[in-house]
Amino acid sequence: MMKEDKMKLYRVNLRGLTNATGVQYNSSYVVADDTAEAYKRVRKWLDDEDYGFSHERELESVELLADEYEYNDVKTRLFL
């Protein structure tokens, strides 16, 4: 039996990006289907808002934190 796609919670870490108010955009939490979509959502917002320099928007890592699927590999359930 194949599990259906469920949403996942990711932490997207970038190379830079903190602003004058101290908000750290270098680590963002994103609900998405997969790692690529998670980064694309963060990157699109940063590009649209023109935050920081382009090299600061580069991906450092994406970490899966929770999964909507009941029996998941990260052992943390995401409720939406």
HELIX and SHEET records of a PDB file:
HELIX    1   1 THR A   35  GLU A   49  1                                  15    
HELIX    2   2 SER A   54  ARG A   57  5                                   4    
SHEET    1   A 3 SER A  27  ALA A  32  0                                        
SHEET    2   A 3 LYS A   8  LEU A  14 -1                                        
SHEET    3   A 3 LEU A  59  ASP A  67 -1                                        
END                                                                             
